[in-house]
Amino acid sequence: YTWHFFERFIREEYHYLAPDNFQEDPRPVIAKRTSPTNIGLQLLTQVSAYDLGYLNLKEFIKREMR
């Protein structure tokens, strides 16, 4: 389920960075800003996904080259 969050929110419109803030209630809102938090989170996410087998090497490189 955790990986679903990253698959859902890592998009071109968010500069391929996971948001550092997502609010579900009272309505879904995503913090659309770039910060050291979401840059670091993105790097950690990609390396962890590769280590856990969610991404193969080709997918890992493709995501890092965006």
N, C-alpha and C positions, 0 to 999 in steps of 0.2 A: 503493500500500500504506500509506503514511503516513496518508492520509485515513481509511482503514479503521479505524485505531486510534481516531480521534476519533469516528467513527460508532458504533463498538462501545461505547465507554465513556462518552460524554456522554449521561447518562440522568437522569431525575428522581430516582432513588434516590441519585445522587451529586451532587445539587443542580445538575445540568446543567454540571458542571465536569469537565474531563479530569483524571484522577488524575495526581499528580506522581510516582507510583511504581506500577509493575506488575511483579510477579515471576511468571515462568512455571514455573520449576523450584524445588523438587521438586513443587509444585502451584501452580495459579494463585491469586494473592493480590493484591488491590488495596488500596492505602492509602486508607482512607475518611476523609479529613480535608480540611478547607479550609485552604489556606495561600496566602500571597502568590504562590507559584510557580504553583499551578494557576489562580488568578484571572488572573494575567498571561498564562499559557499560553492560557487560553480566549480572551481578547481578541485575542491575536496570531493564534491559529488561525482565528477567525472572519473577521478582516480579510484574512488570507492566502488563505483559501478563496474569499472573494469576488473578490479580485484575480486568482486563478488560474482562476476560472470554475467552481469546484466548487459554489458557491452563487450563485443569482441574488439580486437585491435583496430580493425578497419573503421568500425563505428566510433571508437574512441578518438582516433586521429581526425576523422571527419568532423566531429563535434568540436574538437580543440582548434581546428583551422578556420572556423567561422569567424 
